Amino acid sequence: MKLATLKDSTRDGKLVVVSKDLTRCSEVGHIARTLQAALDDWGHASPRLARVAEGLENGSQPFMRFHEHEVASPLPRAYQWADGSAYVNHVELVRKARNAELPASFWTDPLMYQGGSDSFLAPRDPIRMADEAYGIDMEAEVAVIVDDVPMGATPDQAREAIRLVMLVNDVSLRGLIPGELAKGFGFFQSKPSSAFSPVAVSPDELGDAWDGGKVHLPLLVSLNGQPFGRANAGRDMTFDFGELIAHAAKTRPLVAGSIIGSGTVSNKLDGEPGKSIADGGDGYSCIAEIRMIETIETGSPRTPFMRFGDSVRIEMKDQSGRSIFGAIEQAVERYEAA
């Protein structure tokens, strides 16, 4: 099934079930007012939501038109947002660009940071920043929403707790990251609000593309209307979602509604850093990665970070070419304080 949150006068919006083709939806307030409420009672709510989804497909369920621009992120705010870095190729490039060795532990112990989860952007909301010098970048990723996960859960137990899958634009401010990390205390200002796809889907919606811990489909990224990336989210994923969730739950339980991200989707090409789509490769899921490769090859980056007026689109399609999650589509705008 596919679930979305319509914007309304409340902070957490209104849960709807969405048709497979993303054209129709049904309100389900009689089952759960919000997605978080459904997750808090998943064993009871999920079968009922699934029956509504079935009714949408066979024509027995009342519906209204579904418009992606009318939705918030599936969870407009969440109890937990933790983002991993499952594609070690991406991390390796970051370090190689500054002539730093990759610690061996990075291949066995995932990187993860705790992001701000109190104010997610809607999938069509603009990215508003006060200054282009912040180094505005997109990071196209896959994310999962989990049920309750006990502390010390194994990766297998963690995979069983995955309830929904979605996409995310983990906005990063590259100009602020070095100064923050130099303090030795992690990201804060350099990781503003993220945006998630219009719909979150149950893993069964992905069919054979879902293996229990990875999504084996290309993640399509366009920058200013031009193809920028189509890296396969299942390839080169060093740590699957079971391993990422277990990492997050090593010393604490995770509550229903916690979101775990994959980190920037990144592929190698014949064992080497990837190439742009124009050069016959699968491109990139963030601007920083192409800048790293330019630095490695020529000594300095050429591709600028996003500027006011630029736009990004992030989407994933099934093998028939149909959009699975809808599209994150955001323009960069200047922030003006009220």
C-alpha angles and dihedrals in degrees: 000000000000123000132191139173119233116212115248137153093291130080095242101043129212125300119234135176112232129209120248091252092051094237103106138037141183128214113238104186089134088064102034130344093211138018090249090055089052091049091049089058100027097146090059101032101043098067091047092049089048090055090053089050090051090049090053090056098045096042098246095110124082110241147175130209116282118223120185093210090062097061136089121215107292088258105030087195130005141198091237138016114178120170123201132196101230097160103075090185087072093051091045091055092049091055096040090055089061095039094251124142119241109241112238090233090068088075093056106028118051123229113234138170132192110240132199109274103175099086116029117178121241113250092254097037117116122251101240118197132166097222136026087211088076086081100241112213137168123224114199112208146153120243137187133209114218138203119229110316119195121229111268094023116168120237089255091053089046093053089054089057095059108114106165140015127209143155127255140198102211098197112213131191103214095186091061100041100079094053093047095047090047088065089062094231104098137240125333118128091028092061109060126174117320127216126221132204121277092253137030115211135206111247093249089067088069094060115189090353089076116071096178096272109029139045110227100203135099117267106221118215126180125187116201090344095307124111109259106162143009102166115162110247093211098050120083092005099146094188120034123213092267090059093044093050092047089051091053091048097047095107103012139035119250118226126223109279096037113143123217120191129206098220123235111337107238134173134195123222115222089335093308133094113291127259132231119266089248089058094049099266134112094260126217143296095218137027093236091068096056088045089053091052091047089051092050092048102038107014096251139049121255104182113087124223118249119298133198107290095027119122137202131201123195122187143148125211131198123238090274092056096253121138111251103191102016118245135296103218118175137167124206113240135178113259114229116192114233 
